[in-house]
Structures are given as structure tokens and as C-alpha cells.
Amino acid sequence: MAVLNLSAEKFDEVIRSGQLVFVDFWATWCRPCMMMGPIIEELAGDYEGKAIIAKMNVDDDGVKDICARYGITNIPNMKLFKNGVEVGNVVGAVPKATVKGVIDKNL
């Protein structure tokens, strides 16, 4: 399964879907975000059928309000949601194993 490119309009609907949802907040100008890109793509395959792996570009319309709501001031910032509630967080360019650990703990 491919990474879901999440819009501000669909954000709340997706994180409240009842599935585990991992959201990577990123931007095209962010070098550490670009480093995490291939890892996020791999995670989409690794967790197919178990979790939604999504990306949100912080420069897209409406996303700044979502960033403010969740205290996102630095990117890459990856948040894990379960039933609309944040249950995990990873900030910065980190190894894949670090991200998997946060997701696996909540499966």
C-alpha cells in the first residue's frame, strides 16, 4: 500500500477512523524530511493492513492549524494516532527501527 497523502480537510476523519494512523508532518524544503521519505514509504508496505501510514505537507492549506493544535514546531515530526488520540511521537530524522518501535508498541 502506498503512503496516504493527507489533506487538512481529511485529517480528523482519518485519525478517527478506528485504525492506527501514523502521520509524517514534512516539507519539501526540509532536508531531514527528505531523508525520512524512503523510510516512510517502506513503512507503508510493512504495515499494510495493520496501520495507515500518511504524510502531511506543512505548507499545504489548513495544515498550519493542525500543527498548532498538536504543538508541531519542528519537522520532520511524526505522530501516531489511535481513535483520534495521539499515542506516540517521533521528532527528527531517526532510524527505521525507532519508528517501528513506536508503531509496534501500539498495534
Secondary structure, 3 states (H helix, E strand, C coil): CCCEECCHHHHHHHHCCCCEEEEEEECCCCHHHHHHHHHHHHHHHHCCCCEEEEEEECCCCCHHHHHHHCCCCCCCEEEEEECCEEEEEEECCCCHHHHHHHHHHCC
